[in-house]
Amino acid sequence: MEKSIDLTQMQKLVEEAEQVASIVKDSQLKPVAFEIILGFLLHNRKTSFTGTCKVPKSDQSKEEIKNKKNEGTMTWLEELKEENFFEEPKNSSKILSALAERGHHLKDSDLTLPLQKLTKRKLLRRKKQAPIEGKREVWYYSNW
């Protein structure tokens, strides 16, 4: 039998989950951590959170987990490169749009470091170009 929870109790649990999840530095893992912590708090309302909890083991094999660890912005950009996406120069908003079409919704700042790394590795070339209507110059990325 589940007990009901009022709005005040829920707000306290959300605040507690946010506080604990704020420890996580990775911006992509933070929402996942929050969700797990809030689920734990909702499930175990009678007990207080001590800072440790056991997360149920995944049904995924070690190989699937290893492959999933290799996913991320850098991998997605390398996939675009392999598909000749950068044959014509593209700015960050075009890159973000292409990644969003594949289900990878990122912020502009999520691209900065990976694009710099690909440029330093000479996989991509970057050049500042003046956009239309006198706005500030923008970096455009293309194949090396």
N, C-alpha and C positions, 0 to 999 in steps of 0.2 A: 504494500500500500504506500503510495507516494504522498508526502506531505506537501501542502501548498506553500508557496513562498510569496510574501508581499513585496511591494515595490521597494520599500526601504531596505529590506534584507537583500534583495537582488542588487541594489545599488552598492551596498557594502561588499558583496561578493565580487562584483565587477571591479570595484576599486582595488580590492585585495589582489585579484588576478592581474590587473594592470600593473600594480606595484611589483609583483613577483616577475611578470613577463618583461618589465623594463630592464631587467638584468641582462637579457639576451641582446647582444650587440648586432647580430645580423638582421637587417631590416626585413628580409624575406621569411626568416624563422620566427620573428617576434609575434606575428598574428597566430601562427600555429601554436606557439608556446602558450599564448593567452587562451586560446580555445581549449587546450588540454588542461590547463590550470583551472579555468572556470568550470569545465566539466567535472574535474576532480572535486572542486569546492561544492558544486551543486549536488553531486552524488554523496558526498560525505559531510553534510551540513552540521552534523552533531559533533564532529571532531574538528580540532583546529589544525591548520596546515603547518607542518613543522619544517617545510623546506625540501622534503624529499617525498617522492611518490613513485610507485612502480607503474611504468607505462606498459600496457600489454604488448607482448611480442607480436611482431608483424607476421602475416602469412607469407610475405615475400621471401624469396630465396636470397642468399647472400649475393649471388650474381646480379639479381635484379636491383638490390640495394646499391651495389657497387656501380652499376650502370647509371642509376639515378643520381649518384653523387657527381657523376661527370656531366650532368646537365647544368646549364646556367647560361648567363649572358654571353660568356666567351664562346661556349660551344655553339650557341645559336648564331652568333656572328660568323663563326667559322663555317657553319652550314650555309649561310647566305653567300659567303665568299665562294665556296665550292660550287654553288649553283649559278655563279657569274652574276650575282645581284649587283656587284660593285663594278661592272663593266663600264657603266656610265656613272659619273660622280653623284653621290647621294649625301644629303645633309642628315642631321640626326632625326629630324621629324619624319623623313622618308623611311629611315631605318626603323624607327619606332612603329610606324604604320605597318611595315612588312612583318615585324615581329608580332604585332597585335593580331594581324590576320592569321597567324599561326597559334594564337592563344597565349602568347607571352606578353602580358601587359606590364610595361616598365615605365619608369620616369626618365626624363632626359638625363638626370644625374646618374642613373644606373648605367648609362652607356659610356660615360667619360673615361673611366679607367680602362675598361676592356678595349675601347677603340684606340687609346694611347698605346696599350700593350701591343695590339696588332700592328700599329704603325711602327713602333720601335723594332718589332720582329720583321719588318719590311714585308708584311703580308698585305698591308693596305698603305696607300699614300694619302696624305691629306693636304688640302690647299684651301686657303681662305678666299672666298669669293664674295663680292658685294651682291647682296640680294636686290630684288626689284623694290622700287619706291623709297630708296635712300635709307633703309634701315641699316643696322650695324652689320659688319661682315660676319659670315658664318663659315665654319669648317665644312668642307665637302670631302668625302672619302671615296676612293676608287682603288681598283687593283693596282698593284705595284708595277 
